[in-house]
Amino acid sequence: MTGAPPEGPGGPDPDAGGPLVVDARGTRCPVPVLRLARAVAGLPPGSLATVLATDPAVEHDVPAWAGMRGHAVVALERTGDGWSATVRTG
């Protein structure tokens, strides 16, 4: 990957039923969680958001952040180039 990863959300429209996707690959803690937090701010409860990250701290940071904010982690998996974590807003 060359250059900086895109800032903020991208991907499917959450109003169309797909998760909001936040690309935080290539960044280190705390940036992936900060980008995810910014992306879900103001979303209605029940919305889905996925953060893509290469920082292994995401495995622990996203569940901790989600628990503190009343969100639920619905998927957390290792991908070919890092991690994918999906949360449902509370």
ZADO-1210 file (C-alpha; in nm, 4 decimals, padded with zeros to 6 digits):
<atoms>
<atom x="00.0000" y="00.0000" z="00.0000" code="MET" pos="1"/>
<atom x="00.1371" y="00.3365" z="-00.0928" code="THR" pos="2"/>
<atom x="00.0419" y="00.6699" z="00.0511" code="GLY" pos="3"/>
<atom x="-00.1850" y="00.7360" z="00.3445" code="ALA" pos="4"/>
<atom x="-00.5036" y="00.5342" z="00.3844" code="PRO" pos="5"/>
<atom x="-00.8273" y="00.7200" z="00.3204" code="PRO" pos="6"/>
<atom x="-00.9560" y="00.9204" z="00.6146" code="GLU" pos="7"/>
<atom x="-01.2916" y="00.8329" z="00.7638" code="GLY" pos="8"/>
<atom x="-01.5818" y="00.6259" z="00.6371" code="PRO" pos="9"/>
<atom x="-01.6393" y="00.4784" z="00.2975" code="GLY" pos="10"/>
<atom x="-01.8115" y="00.1785" z="00.1494" code="GLY" pos="11"/>
<atom x="-02.1795" y="00.0887" z="00.1462" code="PRO" pos="12"/>
<atom x="-02.4458" y="00.3322" z="00.2548" code="ASP" pos="13"/>
<atom x="-02.5624" y="00.2381" z="00.6069" code="PRO" pos="14"/>
<atom x="-02.9150" y="00.3519" z="00.5159" code="ASP" pos="15"/>
<atom x="-02.9173" y="00.0860" z="00.2449" code="ALA" pos="16"/>
<atom x="-02.8571" y="-00.1879" z="00.5043" code="GLY" pos="17"/>
<atom x="-02.4825" y="-00.2352" z="00.4572" code="GLY" pos="18"/>
<atom x="-02.2265" y="-00.1533" z="00.7212" code="PRO" pos="19"/>
<atom x="-02.0387" y="00.1738" z="00.7177" code="LEU" pos="20"/>
<atom x="-01.6727" y="00.0889" z="00.6467" code="VAL" pos="21"/>
<atom x="-01.3869" y="00.2806" z="00.8076" code="VAL" pos="22"/>
<atom x="-01.0460" y="00.2165" z="00.6531" code="ASP" pos="23"/>
<atom x="-00.7788" y="00.2657" z="00.9194" code="ALA" pos="24"/>
<atom x="-00.5210" y="00.0335" z="00.7643" code="ARG" pos="25"/>
<atom x="-00.1670" y="00.1586" z="00.8020" code="GLY" pos="26"/>
<atom x="-00.2404" y="00.3520" z="01.1220" code="THR" pos="27"/>
<atom x="-00.1499" y="00.2702" z="01.4821" code="ARG" pos="28"/>
<atom x="-00.3352" y="00.2899" z="01.8120" code="CYS" pos="29"/>
<atom x="-00.5422" y="00.4934" z="01.8906" code="PRO" pos="30"/>
<atom x="-00.6255" y="00.6044" z="01.5343" code="VAL" pos="31"/>
<atom x="-00.8416" y="00.3040" z="01.4295" code="PRO" pos="32"/>
<atom x="-01.0728" y="00.3451" z="01.7306" code="VAL" pos="33"/>
<atom x="-01.0806" y="00.7235" z="01.6940" code="LEU" pos="34"/>
<atom x="-01.1835" y="00.6938" z="01.3286" code="ARG" pos="35"/>
<atom x="-01.4482" y="00.4368" z="01.4172" code="LEU" pos="36"/>
<atom x="-01.5821" y="00.6590" z="01.6980" code="ALA" pos="37"/>
<atom x="-01.6011" y="00.9582" z="01.4632" code="ARG" pos="38"/>
<atom x="-01.7790" y="00.7508" z="01.1979" code="ALA" pos="39"/>
<atom x="-02.0518" y="00.6183" z="01.4304" code="VAL" pos="40"/>
<atom x="-02.1188" y="00.9476" z="01.6081" code="ALA" pos="41"/>
<atom x="-02.4770" y="01.0385" z="01.5366" code="GLY" pos="42"/>
<atom x="-02.5740" y="00.7074" z="01.3760" code="LEU" pos="43"/>
<atom x="-02.9015" y="00.5628" z="01.4987" code="PRO" pos="44"/>
<atom x="-02.8973" y="00.2649" z="01.7357" code="PRO" pos="45"/>
<atom x="-02.8671" y="-00.0638" z="01.5514" code="GLY" pos="46"/>
<atom x="-02.6404" y="00.0728" z="01.2779" code="SER" pos="47"/>
<atom x="-02.3434" y="-00.1371" z="01.1712" code="LEU" pos="48"/>
<atom x="-01.9911" y="-00.0056" z="01.1231" code="ALA" pos="49"/>
<atom x="-01.6792" y="-00.1990" z="01.0297" code="THR" pos="50"/>
<atom x="-01.3248" y="-00.0822" z="01.0874" code="VAL" pos="51"/>
<atom x="-01.0418" y="-00.2282" z="00.8806" code="LEU" pos="52"/>
<atom x="-00.7047" y="-00.2064" z="01.0515" code="ALA" pos="53"/>
<atom x="-00.3533" y="-00.3463" z="01.0378" code="THR" pos="54"/>
<atom x="-00.2745" y="-00.2638" z="01.4009" code="ASP" pos="55"/>
<atom x="-00.3170" y="-00.5813" z="01.6114" code="PRO" pos="56"/>
<atom x="-00.4263" y="-00.3684" z="01.9088" code="ALA" pos="57"/>
<atom x="-00.7675" y="-00.3437" z="01.7392" code="VAL" pos="58"/>
<atom x="-00.8417" y="-00.6955" z="01.8646" code="GLU" pos="59"/>
<atom x="-00.8570" y="-00.5581" z="02.2198" code="HIS" pos="60"/>
<atom x="-00.9199" y="-00.1857" z="02.1659" code="ASP" pos="61"/>
<atom x="-01.2441" y="-00.2094" z="01.9672" code="VAL" pos="62"/>
<atom x="-01.4216" y="-00.4410" z="02.2159" code="PRO" pos="63"/>
<atom x="-01.3079" y="-00.2213" z="02.5077" code="ALA" pos="64"/>
<atom x="-01.4252" y="00.0982" z="02.3356" code="TRP" pos="65"/>
<atom x="-01.7547" y="-00.0610" z="02.2265" code="ALA" pos="66"/>
<atom x="-01.8276" y="-00.1792" z="02.5797" code="GLY" pos="67"/>
<atom x="-01.7639" y="00.1661" z="02.7249" code="MET" pos="68"/>
<atom x="-01.9929" y="00.3290" z="02.4673" code="ARG" pos="69"/>
<atom x="-02.2832" y="00.0827" z="02.4790" code="GLY" pos="70"/>
<atom x="-02.2104" y="-00.0706" z="02.1392" code="HIS" pos="71"/>
<atom x="-02.1770" y="-00.4432" z="02.0638" code="ALA" pos="72"/>
<atom x="-01.9014" y="-00.6136" z="01.8672" code="VAL" pos="73"/>
<atom x="-02.0781" y="-00.8456" z="01.6228" code="VAL" pos="74"/>
<atom x="-01.7696" y="-00.9645" z="01.4326" code="ALA" pos="75"/>
<atom x="-01.3968" y="-00.9529" z="01.4920" code="LEU" pos="76"/>
<atom x="-01.1718" y="-01.1428" z="01.2585" code="GLU" pos="77"/>
<atom x="-00.8217" y="-01.1645" z="01.1223" code="ARG" pos="78"/>
<atom x="-00.8053" y="-01.0790" z="00.7534" code="THR" pos="79"/>
<atom x="-00.5286" y="-01.1245" z="00.4998" code="GLY" pos="80"/>
<atom x="-00.3757" y="-00.7871" z="00.5788" code="ASP" pos="81"/>
<atom x="-00.4944" y="-00.7162" z="00.9347" code="GLY" pos="82"/>
<atom x="-00.8236" y="-00.7087" z="01.1209" code="TRP" pos="83"/>
<atom x="-01.1886" y="-00.6417" z="01.0545" code="SER" pos="84"/>
<atom x="-01.4115" y="-00.5449" z="01.3470" code="ALA" pos="85"/>
<atom x="-01.7833" y="-00.4779" z="01.3100" code="THR" pos="86"/>
<atom x="-01.9893" y="-00.3075" z="01.5778" code="VAL" pos="87"/>
<atom x="-02.3621" y="-00.2500" z="01.6159" code="ARG" pos="88"/>
<atom x="-02.4358" y="00.0878" z="01.7695" code="THR" pos="89"/>
<atom x="-02.6258" y="00.0876" z="02.0976" code="GLY" pos="90"/>
</atoms>
